[in-house]
Amino acid sequence: MDEQTFSVGQLAGPGTYRCTACGRTVTEYALSFEIEPCACGGITFRRVD
C-alpha cells in the first residue's frame, strides 16, 4: 500500500476515491472521514484526484 491507497477503517481527507474491486468512485468533502466498504463488498480504495 502507498499513501494513495486506503482500506476500510482508515481515516482519510476530502477527495475522490475509486474502489479497486469495481471501479465505483466516491467523492468526499468532509475534512476527515472513515473509509467504509463499497456496495460491491470491496474494502480497498485508491485516491484519484
N, C-alpha and C positions, 0 to 999 in steps of 0.2 A: 504494500500500500504506500501511496505517496500523499502529499499534502492536498491533493485534489480529489482523493477518494475517501468516502465516508461510509461507515456501517451503521446499522440500526443501533440507537442508543447514544451515539456520539453527538456532541453539541456542534452546531455549525452556524455560520452567519448568513446574511442575506445573499441571494444569488439564485442561479438556475442550476438544477441538479438533474441528471439523467440516470434512470435505473439501468444498471449494467445487464440485467436479465432481459427486459422487454423494450427498452429504449424510451419509455414514457418520460417526459420532462415535467418537472415541478419547479415553479418559481416561488421563492420565499422572500418576504420583505422584512420579517422580524429581525431585530439585531442579533438575537440568539434563539435557536430552537433546537429541539431534539429530533434527530433523523428517525422517521417512522417507516415501517415496512411498506413496500409498494403494493398496490392492489393485486399484482400478479404473484406476490409472495417473495419478490426479490428483496434482498437485505443490504445490497451494496449500491451506492450512488456515486457518480463522478460529477464534480463541478464543471460546468461547460461554459461559464462566462468569465 
